[in-house]
Amino acid sequence: MQAAQKADGPWRVAETTPTEEARLQLLSLLERHEWNIAEVARLLRVTRRTVYMRLRSFGIERKHVPKIYKKMPIET
């Protein structure tokens, strides 16, 4: 009975397709690694070209994140 309640009640989780899960995983990795394509490719164990092709197939526009310079230590 509880399983039926969960399926129809507020606990119902939206189902995602494997393609949508792959898209969300790619976006998550890109955000976590500041859109560093090479780093994401290494983590996924694919080539950078594959990452670019996945971006195109998922319709994701590439973000260009400016590099933040390391702060110079302040001498006192």
Buried (B, 14 or more C-beta within 10 A) or exposed (E): EEEEEEEEEEEEEEEEEEEEEBBEEBEEBBEEBEBBBEBBBBEBEEEEEEBEEBBEEBEEEEEEEEEEEEEEEEEE
